[in-house]
């Protein structure tokens, strides 16, 4: 499992992960092993593991079992599952996302990691049923380590995926703990694994809001509203054509068009009337004030107030276009926080 590192950002569910410090040795980066495992786990569509779904709540049912062909297919991927265990135990995890691309940055690993964790949990259940509680415990440690590694991406979308991954493990672990199927030593190992998460924000939901704000604000200042690029776009608006734009200007135009939902030249008339620096400051102010609302369970009232002010224009136009919906995120934060602590109490015994 990992400690949090660096800044990261997302825009409208498009996120960028944070680079590790330059001093991090490649062999300490769990992402390299994750990529190997994901590549191996790119199974054919007719693979029994792809055809049948046996995760979620079913893993916590006493009578759960796999058809023979699925059980054989699960055994066939033992090697990449071991790689995932090794990856989750690494001290760092950096997937090398290009933060400087802003909303153009991609997170292609998220889907692969999430599917891989489902296989890890299925394997954990088969080991539990076979009485191999040592390997069951190792698999759960890996599943939780994968969840924490994703949270370390420090973006809102990373936080949500991390939360969902941890939630996927809860039925199985609850079944194992309540049924007293594992030893006190293994129970202690699970509790120690949970201690690796940040106690007050285990999936970095709250923290990702301010991190996203800081990095997106910097990206807008340095890249999106680059004066030379905007000048090129304004000049192009006179001809109502983007055919002769430079690659960078064309990319910027597509982003702005997505944000403002306007065609040229209306788009640039609107931008020309904005105090861009002030707009960015208002966006950052909204995000930071919203993050404070996550400090208590009644923060949804403050978020509702802030979102009303947002719609009324208090935080400018850019904030209205870029700020994610945070009221539902507040609900997810406290629900996941309670579930996490319930799991800790259960593993404490």
Phi, psi and omega per residue, in radians:
X1 nan 2.914 -2.952
X2 -2.191 2.817 2.926
X3 -1.707 2.701 -3.080
X4 -1.172 2.553 3.126
X5 -2.565 2.266 2.934
X6 1.336 -3.132 3.132
X7 -1.788 2.735 3.035
X8 -2.689 2.964 -3.038
X9 -2.598 2.784 2.995
X10 -2.544 2.750 3.093
X11 -2.389 2.054 3.094
X12 0.880 0.853 3.105
X13 1.273 0.269 2.998
X14 -1.942 2.151 -2.942
X15 -2.179 2.858 3.068
X16 -2.321 2.352 -3.117
X17 -1.575 2.850 -3.018
X18 -1.627 2.298 3.085
X19 -1.148 2.579 3.058
X20 -1.340 2.838 3.047
X21 -1.049 2.586 -3.058
X22 -1.060 -0.402 -3.080
X23 -1.333 -0.170 -3.106
X24 -1.189 2.151 3.134
X25 -1.280 2.441 -3.119
X26 -0.951 -0.634 -3.099
X27 -1.213 -0.233 3.096
X28 -1.608 -0.048 -3.071
X29 -1.598 1.929 -3.125
X30 -1.109 -0.397 -3.084
X31 -1.042 -0.588 -3.118
X32 -1.092 -0.725 3.101
X33 -1.267 -0.648 3.088
X34 -1.024 -0.775 -3.127
X35 -1.091 -0.692 3.092
X36 -1.054 -0.823 -3.115
X37 -1.121 -0.764 -3.136
X38 -1.069 -0.700 3.131
X39 -1.088 -0.779 3.129
X40 -1.158 -0.590 -3.082
X41 -1.490 0.175 3.028
X42 -1.371 1.365 -2.965
X43 -1.400 2.732 3.076
X44 -1.184 2.719 -3.077
X45 -1.087 -0.470 -3.107
X46 -1.604 0.060 3.062
X47 -1.116 2.336 -3.120
X48 -0.927 -0.549 3.137
X49 -1.215 -0.460 3.109
X50 -1.503 -0.546 -3.086
X51 -1.288 -0.696 -3.060
X52 -1.894 2.497 3.056
X53 -1.915 2.132 -3.086
X54 -2.330 0.752 -3.133
X55 -1.969 -2.683 3.054
X56 1.082 -2.479 -3.069
X57 -1.081 -0.495 -3.095
X58 -1.042 -0.535 -3.123
X59 -1.157 -0.298 3.127
X60 -1.736 0.140 3.135
X61 -1.534 2.394 -3.115
X62 -0.995 -0.625 -3.065
X63 -1.649 0.300 -3.088
X64 -1.094 2.434 3.052
X65 -2.762 2.844 -3.135
X66 -1.918 2.483 2.951
X67 -1.027 2.698 -3.057
X68 -0.978 -0.746 -3.080
X69 -1.177 -0.590 3.113
X70 -1.263 -0.695 3.113
X71 -1.082 -0.700 3.113
X72 -1.158 -0.728 3.127
X73 -1.115 -0.615 3.116
X74 -1.167 -0.690 3.108
X75 -1.159 -0.541 -3.126
X76 -1.173 -0.354 -3.127
X77 -1.833 0.390 3.140
X78 -1.024 -0.656 -3.104
X79 -1.100 -0.891 3.096
X80 -1.147 -0.486 3.076
X81 -1.160 -0.653 3.069
X82 -1.151 -0.628 3.063
X83 -1.070 -0.690 3.133
X84 -1.128 -0.685 3.066
X85 -1.041 -0.792 -3.128
X86 -1.129 -0.721 -3.139
X87 -1.095 -0.777 -3.094
X88 -1.143 -0.388 -3.128
X89 -1.524 -0.136 -3.135
X90 -1.200 2.661 -3.078
X91 -1.292 -0.321 -3.127
X92 -2.417 2.821 3.035
X93 -2.613 2.003 3.132
X94 -2.333 2.028 -3.101
X95 -1.540 0.089 2.969
X96 1.211 0.519 3.127
X97 -1.191 2.481 -3.089
X98 -1.459 1.608 -3.091
X99 -1.024 -0.583 -3.056
X100 -1.158 -0.211 3.124
X101 -1.463 -0.074 3.127
X102 1.013 -2.226 -3.122
X103 -1.212 -0.149 3.067
X104 -1.446 -0.162 3.106
X105 -1.271 2.558 -3.074
X106 -2.090 2.744 3.058
X107 -2.198 1.222 -3.058
X108 -1.201 -0.275 -3.083
X109 -1.365 -0.326 -2.998
X110 -1.056 -0.836 -3.122
X111 -1.097 -0.729 -3.134
X112 -1.146 -0.724 3.125
X113 -1.134 -0.713 -3.106
X114 -1.148 -0.743 3.110
X115 -1.167 -0.708 3.135
X116 -1.057 -0.668 3.135
X117 -1.134 -0.586 3.095
X118 -1.058 -0.714 3.104
X119 -1.163 -0.655 3.103
X120 -1.051 -0.759 -3.122
X121 -1.199 -0.674 3.071
X122 -1.076 -0.761 3.105
X123 -1.091 -0.704 3.119
X124 -1.029 -0.734 -3.130
X125 -1.154 -0.704 3.123
X126 -1.121 -0.676 3.089
X127 -1.163 -0.663 3.107
X128 -1.099 -0.794 -3.129
X129 -1.152 -0.483 3.122
X130 -1.464 -0.043 3.140
X131 1.487 0.096 3.116
X132 -1.562 1.309 -3.044
X133 -1.268 -0.386 3.073
X134 -1.125 -0.841 -3.130
X135 -1.238 -0.592 3.043
X136 -0.987 -0.823 -3.113
X137 -1.110 -0.713 3.112
X138 -1.104 -0.678 3.138
X139 -1.163 -0.714 3.134
X140 -1.182 -0.694 3.060
X141 -1.013 -0.698 3.119
X142 -1.176 -0.748 3.140
X143 -1.057 -0.728 3.115
X144 -1.254 -0.640 3.085
X145 -1.091 -0.662 3.094
X146 -1.113 -0.721 3.101
X147 -1.074 -0.756 -3.117
X148 -1.230 -0.613 3.096
X149 -1.072 -0.677 3.116
X150 -1.198 -0.698 3.087
X151 -1.035 -0.543 -3.122
X152 -1.163 -0.168 3.053
X153 -1.170 -0.319 3.010
X154 1.163 0.386 3.074
X155 -2.010 2.836 -3.140
X156 -1.066 -0.767 -3.125
X157 -1.173 -0.639 3.045
X158 -1.043 -0.768 -3.114
X159 -1.072 -0.727 -3.135
X160 -1.182 -0.707 3.106
X161 -1.162 -0.730 3.090
X162 -1.013 -0.775 3.128
X163 -1.065 -0.790 -3.135
X164 -1.117 -0.658 3.134
X165 -1.159 -0.735 3.112
X166 -1.136 -0.734 -3.140
X167 -1.052 -0.574 -3.138
X168 -1.124 -0.443 -3.121
X169 -1.486 -0.318 -2.971
X170 -1.080 -0.806 -3.133
X171 -1.026 -0.753 -3.116
X172 -1.165 -0.830 -3.112
X173 -1.162 -0.678 3.090
X174 -1.050 -0.761 3.105
X175 -1.047 -0.813 -3.106
X176 -1.126 -0.730 -3.093
X177 -1.285 -0.751 -3.121
X178 -1.241 -0.450 3.131
X179 -1.527 -0.019 -3.128
X180 0.955 0.728 -3.105
X181 -1.521 -0.186 -3.133
X182 -2.077 2.779 -3.077
X183 -1.360 2.920 3.085
X184 -1.083 -0.621 3.134
X185 -1.134 -0.744 3.140
X186 -1.230 -0.606 3.050
X187 -1.076 -0.710 3.123
X188 -1.146 -0.625 3.089
X189 -1.110 -0.711 3.120
X190 -1.144 -0.714 3.111
X191 -1.100 -0.730 3.128
X192 -1.103 -0.627 3.111
X193 -1.128 -0.674 3.120
X194 -1.212 -0.492 3.113
X195 -1.171 -0.295 3.127
X196 -1.278 -0.374 3.094
X197 -1.326 2.741 3.063
X198 -1.277 2.159 -2.971
X199 -1.077 -0.676 -3.033
X200 -1.586 -0.138 -3.140
X201 -2.778 1.172 -2.933
X202 -1.023 -0.544 -3.105
X203 -1.908 0.220 3.072
X204 0.987 0.652 3.099
X205 -1.203 -0.917 -3.110
X206 -1.138 -0.801 -3.100
X207 -1.120 -0.532 -3.087
X208 -1.174 -0.399 -3.103
X209 -1.177 -0.861 -3.138
X210 -1.245 -0.615 3.111
X211 -1.099 -0.781 3.132
X212 -1.071 -0.747 3.138
X213 -1.055 -0.834 -3.085
X214 -1.088 -0.778 -3.073
X215 -1.319 -0.685 3.121
X216 -1.159 -0.630 3.077
X217 -1.073 -0.765 3.133
X218 -1.165 -0.683 3.116
X219 -1.086 -0.714 3.118
X220 -1.120 -0.730 -3.135
X221 -1.152 -0.762 -2.996
X222 -1.479 -0.493 -2.944
X223 -2.225 -1.009 -2.991
X224 -1.052 -0.814 -3.092
X225 -1.816 0.672 3.044
X226 -1.030 2.162 -3.033
X227 -0.961 -0.733 -3.115
X228 -1.140 -0.692 3.139
X229 -1.186 -0.762 3.130
X230 -1.098 -0.682 3.117
X231 -1.082 -0.680 3.099
X232 -1.122 -0.696 3.140
X233 -1.198 -0.714 3.126
X234 -1.103 -0.706 3.110
X235 -1.116 -0.676 -3.131
X236 -1.217 -0.455 -3.086
X237 -1.141 -0.455 -3.134
X238 -1.101 -0.587 3.135
X239 -1.633 -0.050 -3.123
X240 0.933 0.686 3.133
X241 -2.507 2.473 3.088
X242 -1.886 0.209 -3.032
X243 -1.074 -0.612 -3.042
X244 -1.729 0.191 -3.134
X245 -1.219 2.599 3.005
X246 -1.177 2.782 3.136
X247 -0.947 -0.727 -3.129
X248 -1.164 -0.758 -3.135
X249 -1.144 -0.652 3.131
X250 -1.146 -0.709 3.107
X251 -1.121 -0.757 3.118
X252 -1.091 -0.743 3.126
X253 -1.021 -0.771 -3.116
X254 -1.120 -0.660 3.107
X255 -1.171 -0.814 -3.136
X256 -1.125 -0.665 3.123
X257 -1.125 -0.676 3.083
X258 -1.121 -0.753 -3.114
X259 -1.166 -0.847 -3.012
X260 -1.569 -0.258 -3.138
X261 0.929 0.769 -3.119
X262 -2.287 2.721 3.041
X263 -1.682 2.770 3.009
X264 -1.287 2.579 0.075
X265 -1.590 -0.030 -3.103
X266 -0.943 -0.673 -3.119
X267 -0.975 -0.818 -3.036
X268 -1.408 -0.400 2.987
X269 -1.116 -0.727 -3.141
X270 -1.162 -0.763 -3.141
X271 -1.151 -0.679 -3.099
X272 -1.069 -0.467 -3.119
X273 -1.495 -0.065 -3.070
X274 -1.645 2.532 2.914
X275 -1.559 1.656 -2.968
X276 -1.018 -0.805 -3.118
X277 -1.073 -0.722 3.104
X278 -1.136 -0.699 3.133
X279 -1.068 -0.745 3.135
X280 -1.148 -0.711 3.108
X281 -1.080 -0.687 3.119
X282 -1.162 -0.673 3.078
X283 -1.051 -0.831 3.139
X284 -1.113 -0.666 3.114
X285 -1.096 -0.783 3.130
X286 -1.067 -0.798 -3.095
X287 -1.152 -0.734 -3.123
X288 -1.207 -0.698 3.098
X289 -1.165 -0.622 3.110
X290 -1.146 -0.696 -3.133
X291 -1.057 -0.631 3.137
X292 -1.102 -0.471 -3.123
X293 -1.190 -0.259 3.141
X294 -1.433 -0.045 -3.110
X295 -1.272 -0.305 3.132
X296 -2.519 2.853 -3.045
X297 -1.222 -0.385 3.135
X298 -1.574 0.170 -3.099
X299 -1.119 -0.303 3.124
X300 -1.099 -0.490 3.098
X301 -1.155 -0.749 3.102
X302 -1.161 -0.681 3.121
X303 -1.114 -0.702 3.092
X304 -1.069 -0.702 3.115
X305 -1.118 -0.790 -3.135
X306 -1.133 -0.678 -3.125
X307 -1.227 -0.551 3.029
X308 -1.141 -0.762 3.095
X309 -1.116 -0.615 3.103
X310 -1.072 -0.826 -3.141
X311 -1.164 -0.516 3.131
X312 -1.388 -0.089 3.061
X313 1.673 0.078 -3.097
X314 -1.075 -0.568 -3.071
X315 -1.811 0.291 3.039
X316 1.445 3.083 -3.080
X317 -1.343 -0.751 -3.085
X318 -1.072 -0.680 3.109
X319 -1.067 -0.729 3.134
X320 -1.090 -0.561 -3.084
X321 -1.484 -0.515 -2.973
X322 -1.868 -0.487 -3.026
X323 -1.208 2.308 3.098
X324 -1.289 2.843 3.063
X325 -1.286 2.045 -2.993
X326 -1.813 -0.256 -3.131
X327 -1.099 -0.808 3.114
X328 -1.161 -0.618 3.106
X329 -1.098 -0.630 3.089
X330 -1.078 -0.744 3.101
X331 -1.093 -0.765 3.126
X332 -1.099 -0.661 -3.124
X333 -1.045 -0.904 -3.065
X334 -1.267 -0.560 3.066
X335 -1.142 -0.822 -3.141
X336 -1.172 -0.631 3.106
X337 -1.073 -0.788 3.128
X338 -1.165 -0.718 3.131
X339 -1.126 -0.695 3.123
X340 -1.087 -0.810 -3.132
X341 -1.185 -0.555 3.064
X342 -1.118 -0.710 3.112
X343 -1.144 -0.651 3.109
X344 -1.133 -0.760 3.133
X345 -1.122 -0.676 -3.135
X346 -1.171 -0.682 -3.138
X347 -1.339 -0.398 3.095
X348 -1.142 -0.555 3.096
X349 1.411 nan nan
